[in-house]
């Protein structure tokens, strides 16, 4: 699962915030991070816990007190982690979702992305289509828009000319 998490996270946050200064690169990377990190151990782990996402959010808020520009940029990380939990359905496993409040032992269950099996195919196809739509919607074929995204993570909707 790759495009599913990227597309659903970007579109969800765009529709909520519509902030062209938000760093969508960090958001997309963070939305992939739980499967990347927990995948190393071959099972769901701390990155699929809402407590981990909340702790990272708390740490960023404390560490960036009084430094608004860096805070605005870094908030994309816990938001991306939360998006992963939502679009992975991590909340369906109470023991994992609320770890370590439900016990310190780590689960030996497979990642939800692995457990879904072939259901991932239509989800990933949806993600690819949603990424193509985003490419067009945010005019990323335009060199200036693409450079702005690559350099700052910003996505802007090009004003329509009449």
C-alpha positions in Angstrom: 0.0 0.0 0.0 1.5 3.2 -1.2 -0.7 5.4 -3.3 -3.8 4.7 -1.1 -2.2 6.3 2.0 -0.6 9.2 0.0 -3.8 10.1 -1.9 -6.3 9.7 1.0 -4.1 11.8 3.3 -3.5 14.6 0.9 -7.1 14.9 -0.2 -8.4 14.6 3.3 -6.2 17.4 4.6 -6.7 19.5 1.6 -10.5 19.4 2.0 -10.2 20.2 5.7 -7.5 22.9 5.8 -7.1 24.2 2.2 -3.8 25.6 3.4 -1.4 26.2 0.5 1.5 26.5 3.0 0.9 23.1 4.6 3.8 20.6 3.8 2.1 17.9 1.9 5.5 16.1 1.4 5.8 15.5 5.1 2.2 14.5 5.3 2.6 11.8 2.6 5.8 10.5 4.1 4.3 10.4 7.6 1.2 8.6 6.2 3.6 5.8 5.0 5.8 5.7 8.1 3.7 3.3 10.4 3.9 0.5 7.8 7.5 1.2 7.1 8.6 1.1 10.7 6.3 -1.6 12.0 6.9 -3.6 8.8 10.6 -3.9 9.9 9.4 -6.2 12.7 6.9 -7.9 10.5 3.9 -7.1 12.7 1.8 -4.2 13.9 3.6 -2.3 16.6 3.8 1.0 18.3 3.4 3.0 15.1 -0.1 1.7 14.8 -1.1 3.1 18.2 -2.9 6.3 18.6 -0.8 6.9 21.7 2.3 7.1 19.6 0.7 9.7 17.3 -0.5 11.7 20.2 2.9 11.5 21.9 4.6 12.7 18.7 2.1 15.6 18.4 2.7 16.5 22.1 6.5 16.4 21.6 6.3 18.7 18.5 4.1 21.2 20.3 6.5 21.4 23.2 9.7 21.4 21.1 8.4 24.1 18.8 6.9 26.5 21.4 7.4 30.0 20.2 8.6 28.9 16.8 5.5 29.0 14.7 7.0 28.4 11.1 8.7 25.2 12.1 5.7 24.1 14.1 3.4 24.6 11.1 5.7 22.5 9.0 6.2 19.7 11.5 2.6 19.3 12.4 2.2 17.5 9.1 4.0 14.5 10.7 1.5 13.6 13.4 -1.4 14.5 11.1 0.0 12.0 8.6 0.4 9.4 11.3 -3.2 9.9 12.3 -4.3 9.7 8.6 -2.5 6.3 8.3 -4.4 5.0 11.4 -7.7 6.1 9.9 -7.1 4.7 6.4 -5.5 1.5 7.6 -8.4 0.7 9.9 -6.0 0.5 12.8 -8.8 1.4 15.2 -10.4 -1.9 14.7 -7.9 -3.7 16.9 -8.3 -2.2 20.4 -5.2 -3.8 21.9 -2.9 -2.4 19.2 -4.7 1.0 18.8 -4.5 1.8 22.5 -1.0 0.3 23.1 0.6 0.6 25.7 -2.6 1.4 27.7 -3.8 -2.1 27.0 -0.6 -3.8 28.0 3.1 -3.5 27.1 3.3 -6.6 25.0 3.6 -6.0 21.3 1.2 -7.8 18.9 2.4 -10.5 16.6 -0.5 -9.8 14.1 0.3 -8.9 10.5 0.1 -5.3 9.4 -3.5 -4.5 8.3 -2.1 -3.8 4.8 -0.9 -7.4 4.6 -4.1 -8.9 6.3 -6.4 -7.3 3.7 -4.8 -9.3 0.9 -6.4 -8.7 -2.5 -8.7 -6.0 -1.1 -5.6 -3.8 -1.4 -5.8 -3.9 -5.2 -8.9 -1.7 -5.6 -7.7 0.5 -2.7 -4.3 1.0 -4.4 -5.9 1.6 -7.8 -8.2 4.2 -6.2 -5.0 5.8 -4.7 -3.3 5.9 -8.1 -6.4 7.5 -9.7 -6.7 10.0 -6.8 -3.0 10.9 -7.2 -3.4 11.5 -11.0 -6.4 13.7 -10.2 -4.3 15.6 -7.6 -1.5 16.0 -10.2 -4.1 17.7 -12.5 -6.0 19.6 -9.9 -2.9 21.2 -8.4 -1.4 21.7 -11.9 1.8 19.8 -11.1 2.6 19.5 -14.8 3.4 23.2 -14.5 7.1 23.6 -13.6 6.4 26.4 -11.1 3.8 24.5 -9.2 5.9 21.3 -9.3 9.0 23.2 -8.0 7.0 24.8 -5.2 5.7 21.4 -4.2 9.2 19.8 -4.3 10.8 22.7 -2.5 8.2 23.6 0.2 5.6 20.9 0.1 2.9 23.4 -0.8 -0.1 22.6 -3.1 -1.9 25.5 -4.7 -5.0 25.4 -6.9 -4.3 27.4 -10.0 -6.7 30.2 -10.5 -9.0 29.7 -13.5 -8.7 32.3 -16.2 -11.9 33.5 -17.8 
